[in-house]
């Protein structure tokens, strides 16, 4: 699992049936430096979002088979999914 920061939304005109009702969001890995300041990674990932996260939210994401399990469909074309919003 990774802590990530939501950086944007993905617009899709056609979605796989297993993703209907979910948002697709862009996220970047989030860590903290020695002083406790946020450090946002350079790599951008796309994650399925069943919660409706907004830009700027900190989220917990999972990858691979666990992502498909998290959204409840083992055959969904998902490699990363949000499993929680960090307050």
C-alpha positions as CSV (number, residue, x, y, z in Angstrom):
1,X,0.0,0.0,0.0
2,X,1.0,3.6,-0.7
3,X,0.1,6.9,0.7
4,X,-0.7,9.2,-2.2
5,X,-1.9,12.7,-2.9
6,X,-4.8,13.1,-5.4
7,X,-3.6,15.5,-8.2
8,X,-6.4,15.3,-10.7
9,X,-9.3,13.5,-12.3
10,X,-9.4,11.4,-15.4
11,X,-12.2,11.9,-17.9
12,X,-13.3,8.8,-19.8
13,X,-16.1,8.7,-22.4
14,X,-16.3,5.0,-22.2
15,X,-15.6,2.8,-19.2
16,X,-15.4,-0.9,-18.6
17,X,-18.6,-2.2,-17.0
18,X,-16.9,-3.0,-13.8
19,X,-15.8,0.6,-13.3
20,X,-19.2,2.3,-13.8
21,X,-20.0,4.4,-10.8
22,X,-16.3,4.9,-9.9
23,X,-14.0,7.9,-10.6
24,X,-10.6,7.5,-12.1
25,X,-8.1,9.8,-10.4
26,X,-4.4,10.7,-10.8
27,X,-2.3,10.3,-7.7
28,X,1.4,10.8,-6.8
29,X,3.2,9.0,-4.0
30,X,3.4,10.9,-0.8
31,X,6.1,10.8,1.9
32,X,7.5,13.2,4.5
33,X,11.0,14.6,5.0
34,X,12.9,14.8,8.3
35,X,11.1,18.0,9.3
36,X,7.6,16.6,8.6
37,X,7.0,18.4,5.4
38,X,5.1,16.6,2.6
39,X,7.2,15.3,-0.3
40,X,5.2,14.5,-3.4
41,X,6.7,12.0,-5.9
42,X,7.3,12.8,-9.6
43,X,5.5,9.7,-11.0
44,X,1.8,10.0,-11.7
45,X,-0.5,6.9,-11.4
46,X,-4.2,6.4,-12.2
47,X,-6.3,4.8,-9.5
48,X,-9.9,3.6,-9.4
49,X,-11.8,5.6,-6.7
50,X,-14.9,4.2,-5.2
51,X,-15.1,7.0,-2.5
52,X,-15.3,10.2,-4.6
53,X,-12.0,11.7,-3.5
54,X,-11.2,15.3,-4.4
55,X,-8.0,16.9,-5.6
56,X,-5.6,17.5,-2.7
57,X,-6.9,14.6,-0.6
58,X,-4.4,12.2,0.9
59,X,-5.4,8.6,0.2
60,X,-4.3,5.1,0.8
61,X,-4.0,3.0,-2.3
62,X,-3.3,-0.6,-3.0
63,X,-1.9,-2.2,-6.2
64,X,-2.3,-5.4,-8.3
65,X,-4.7,-8.2,-7.3
66,X,-5.4,-6.4,-4.0
67,X,-6.8,-3.4,-6.0
68,X,-9.2,-5.7,-7.9
69,X,-10.3,-7.3,-4.6
70,X,-10.8,-3.8,-3.0
71,X,-13.3,-2.8,-5.7
72,X,-15.0,-6.1,-5.5
73,X,-14.3,-7.5,-9.0
74,X,-11.5,-9.9,-9.5
75,X,-11.6,-9.4,-13.3
76,X,-11.7,-5.6,-13.4
77,X,-9.0,-3.9,-15.5
78,X,-7.5,-2.1,-12.4
79,X,-4.0,-2.1,-11.2
80,X,-4.4,0.6,-8.4
81,X,-7.4,1.4,-6.2
82,X,-8.1,3.8,-3.3
83,X,-8.9,1.9,-0.2
84,X,-9.2,4.8,2.2
85,X,-9.1,8.6,2.6
86,X,-6.5,9.8,5.2
87,X,-7.7,12.6,7.5
